[in-house]
């Protein structure tokens, strides 16, 4: 488990990035604890807000020197709309960092980073770290439309191996990130693929990466009420190291999983061989 | 009166706890996660997630939906079973000095007893809370707590096997015609205290997909939205105790407590302790914060002892609900 702090964090800025918003927070003590793949949970409104559940966001950047963290926020409903109306200089209730980060590479390696929409946000710290250690990195950044892409310039600043896809063809290759994936893995000789996006995309990337002989690490985005591991609502069926499948919490055991251990096709069901399935009447 | 002068010692079973605040079952896991936000030893007790005799997967997702000032959950009592709990979770809690109120359940009366018995003599355990909102396989899956007879059976079976020094509490559902009748049956069966209330059964339908939001279709409603229902339940049962229609036992009040004043409302209604539940999802530091705020609220009202405030709202009340 991460060692999060709960603090009142001052909003330093809310900046549009295409279809998304980047929220910069002054978060003393938090940034130095952040590892690539961690997330943050914000409370909506004050102590009398009618929206009780925390909203979880990817940590895009953490700057220990400036004591800031930057989150990427997609407006999805009343809660995120209210958060994005927070005035600069006001404070939000922040719990961060949370979750299990991406596994740290043992040494220099070559990795491909695949992000869908704002799902690119949590990939950059690890990509930059691998590049700084002398490893090789490449990116496939995809989205529905050009304005939903995130981090294309940052990726190009890091490596010439950047592919862009959009479903409507408004930027880069027309299609989904999966289209150029196998070729991209071969082209840079990626040993591992790190990806973040919707379930269907993570499932497909895992399949292709595994077929190409690369490890695949997925950062999942599941609905959660608390983000800290107590509500038990963000579970996924995951195969443990002992070979036994269990419902595990995305917020504590994830959000970063080995994609081959997540039983993507069984999400939303109780597979008969899941630990404790019999007690639910599933045989 | 200064806040630090208030004596917070709270009745618990036939004994006491250092203060009245606990966590509501299912909202604090087994303590590890919340220990990152407050020392568990500073809470009067910590009430665990409900534990069953065997591993249980729980419901598939989606398991929750946000509702106005509350949420619906259909988590389905997942857990690794009592064996895992006593071996891996309880020792960790005991090492930290946490006073553990273990929530248990079963799908049969004997399963409640089996789970409870495994807790005898375990360091850290200060009491047992039987979650009567578990479906009874012997009665078409209706919850035990839905009628006085099955509530009685569970509490009698648990009380019989548990170390007499350990208080046994009954966690009651508000989804009944008369909560005082169920409460009285539990106490007659030997319950040393009552925890009230559990969630209210509710449902949400997604107007885009036009299907129920929860995989379990219906779920338990909790949060500040249910607080008035919970306060009414505590008030009614405490009134029955005052009227002498049932024996007097301590009540843990819970349901949407977010602040010290919310907690005080339950105490004035007759609660000898309070539990912070769904609010933990919003504010993981809430249990200790609520305790601090409650102590301040008691001091401001001139209560030198927490116990002086218990049931205060009943004083000079001519009409009982």
Boltz contact constraints between the chains, C-beta under 6 A:
constraints:
  - contact:
      token1: [A, 6]
      token2: [B, 37]
      max_distance: 6.0
  - contact:
      token1: [A, 6]
      token2: [B, 285]
      max_distance: 6.0
  - contact:
      token1: [A, 43]
      token2: [B, 282]
      max_distance: 6.0
  - contact:
      token1: [A, 50]
      token2: [B, 68]
      max_distance: 6.0
  - contact:
      token1: [A, 50]
      token2: [B, 69]
      max_distance: 6.0
  - contact:
      token1: [A, 52]
      token2: [B, 223]
      max_distance: 6.0
  - contact:
      token1: [A, 52]
      token2: [B, 282]
      max_distance: 6.0
  - contact:
      token1: [A, 53]
      token2: [B, 66]
      max_distance: 6.0
  - contact:
      token1: [A, 225]
      token2: [B, 64]
      max_distance: 6.0
  - contact:
      token1: [A, 225]
      token2: [B, 281]
      max_distance: 6.0
  - contact:
      token1: [A, 226]
      token2: [B, 281]
      max_distance: 6.0
  - contact:
      token1: [A, 228]
      token2: [B, 33]
      max_distance: 6.0
  - contact:
      token1: [A, 228]
      token2: [B, 284]
      max_distance: 6.0
  - contact:
      token1: [A, 229]
      token2: [B, 33]
      max_distance: 6.0
  - contact:
      token1: [A, 230]
      token2: [B, 28]
      max_distance: 6.0
  - contact:
      token1: [A, 230]
      token2: [B, 29]
      max_distance: 6.0
  - contact:
      token1: [A, 230]
      token2: [B, 33]
      max_distance: 6.0
  - contact:
      token1: [A, 231]
      token2: [B, 281]
      max_distance: 6.0
  - contact:
      token1: [A, 232]
      token2: [B, 75]
      max_distance: 6.0
  - contact:
      token1: [A, 233]
      token2: [B, 63]
      max_distance: 6.0
  - contact:
      token1: [A, 233]
      token2: [B, 64]
      max_distance: 6.0
  - contact:
      token1: [A, 247]
      token2: [B, 57]
      max_distance: 6.0
  - contact:
      token1: [A, 268]
      token2: [B, 60]
      max_distance: 6.0
  - contact:
      token1: [A, 268]
      token2: [B, 61]
      max_distance: 6.0
  - contact:
      token1: [A, 269]
      token2: [B, 60]
      max_distance: 6.0
  - contact:
      token1: [A, 270]
      token2: [B, 57]
      max_distance: 6.0
  - contact:
      token1: [A, 270]
      token2: [B, 60]
      max_distance: 6.0
  - contact:
      token1: [A, 274]
      token2: [B, 57]
      max_distance: 6.0
  - contact:
      token1: [A, 275]
      token2: [B, 55]
      max_distance: 6.0
  - contact:
      token1: [A, 276]
      token2: [B, 55]
      max_distance: 6.0
  - contact:
      token1: [A, 276]
      token2: [B, 56]
      max_distance: 6.0
  - contact:
      token1: [A, 276]
      token2: [B, 57]
      max_distance: 6.0
  - contact:
      token1: [A, 277]
      token2: [B, 57]
      max_distance: 6.0
  - contact:
      token1: [A, 279]
      token2: [B, 54]
      max_distance: 6.0
  - contact:
      token1: [A, 279]
      token2: [B, 56]
      max_distance: 6.0
  - contact:
      token1: [A, 280]
      token2: [B, 57]
      max_distance: 6.0
